[in-house]
Amino acid sequence: MLAKDILIEGYGRIQEEVHAAVEGLDPDGLNARPAPDANSVAWLVWHLTRVQDDHIADAFGLDQVWLTQDWEKRFGLNLPRHDTGYGHSSAQVAEVRVDSASLLTGYHDAVHEQTLDALRSLSAKDLERVVDDNWDPPVTLGVRLVSVLSDDLQHAGQAAYARGLVRSTAS
């Protein structure tokens, strides 16, 4: 198995977990915050998708799906255009509200497709390319791809947990 095949499998797991986290939740469930300063399922899925979109686009020299496919307008959030949710305050988390699970999965699926297209083109040598020299040591494409994969899976797990909390209090 090639490294790119492992990455494709890993990013596929993110997509599966995103769909499982939002499936069957109505807007109240998606936007509910299990505690006053906790993240909602909607915020977690939006954030992990924004990070993937931003970081993959940057690493491969692509445009963000958020901007090129009008997802920014479809979500209609009162946030800066390039906001990914990093460092959001509780008030900013509250700004991320959605009307349906399909909005979240639609955006995620579009980002997933762009990610897969980029990953399919990878060679082993590409993974060694430095994509961010603001760190010591500089970040290679391989490290960035694993970092996004790890971060996204953690947030998908948080969304699944938040979903469980929301559904248990609704019963």
Buried (B, 14 or more C-beta within 10 A) or exposed (E): EEBBEEBBEBBEEBBEBBBEBBEEBEBEBBBBBBEEEBBBBBBBBBBBBBBBBBBBBEBBEBEBBBBBBEBBEBBEBEBEEEBBBEEBEEEBBBBBBBBBBEBBBBBBBBBBEBBBEBBEEBEEEBBEEEBBEEEEEEBBBBBBBBBBBEBBBEBBEBBBBBBEBBEEEEE
